[in-house]
Amino acid sequence: MAYLKGASFGDLASGTISKLSSIAVDKFKEMLNSTKKTLEVSDGKAGHYNPGLIEKAAKMMHIDSLPAGFSELLQATIMSESGGKSVIQTIHDGNSGGNEAGGILQFTPGTFGAFAMPGHTNRMNPLDELLAFFNNSDWRNSIGHTVIWGVPKVDWLHSGPQGSRRLSSFATGGHPLTPQLATIAEDGDEFVVNPRRSNAMQLLNDAYERTIQEQPQLRNATEPNSVGVLPQMYSTQSNEPEQLNNSLLERVIERLEEIRDKDNDTYLDGEKISASNERVGASKFRLAGVQGQI
């Protein structure tokens, strides 16, 4: 009986150790997965690329979901272009000599500048390049299966983006005249005013107060009044035409004063009048002779 109890205790001990080991292994795997996930969605400032950055960049560019298999296509493109590393091109081609491609997607400086998002202008930062990639209006058709130098691969289909900017930026203000997508408040809170809406004046006043908070030195030059918004600012904006009008008015006044002060009396020269009358009389005499009147 004691032997059987000992055997049961051994079995119990063995099972407990096995179970504890399994729990430890599962916990360790969970920690690894958590660490991996954290690494994959890092901002890439160290120059390292992780697949998780693709989804993160897409969501930052207001793309809720990617087409099936697109993430894998983009990963393959990145590996084809740079091996997943933020490097400057080393091959000699038409971009050599100052326009070398760089980053995980090998953007040239000009192309990257055309699509880069505000605050994400580091071409060697994987996240910044991915944001620029998704800022291309034709991003869905920009990569795919192709043949380069006789080698089938997944890569850029047109040597780079062919569309236009998806998202415009008004971080420094602006006056858009056509419908377009834009990033708002990327540099802090902003006001969007539609002059055709009834809340336009309220928003303008709110924008004024917010501007003074950020730039108090402008208060004295732009005090609003109860009539409208920023009347002195409008006066400043129209200062040049006002100065021009004043200058013209001064010139007119000066000319009038010259005319006023000018001696306008009429003086008759008797000798000149007499000589003129004699010439007229002689002419009439000759004309009458010709006509047989004398």
PETAVEN-V374457 format. One record per helix or strand of 2 or more residues. SS is the DSSP state (h for helix, s for strand). FROM is the first residue (numbers start at 1). TO is the last residue. If there is no record, write none. Layout:
ss->[SS:SS]
from->[FROM:FROM]
to->[TO:TO]
//
This chain:
ss->[h:h:h:h:h:h:s:s:s:s:h:h:h:h:h]
from->[2:52:70:109:126:139:143:151:168:182:200:216:231:239:270]
to->[40:60:82:115:134:141:148:156:169:183:214:218:237:261:290]
//
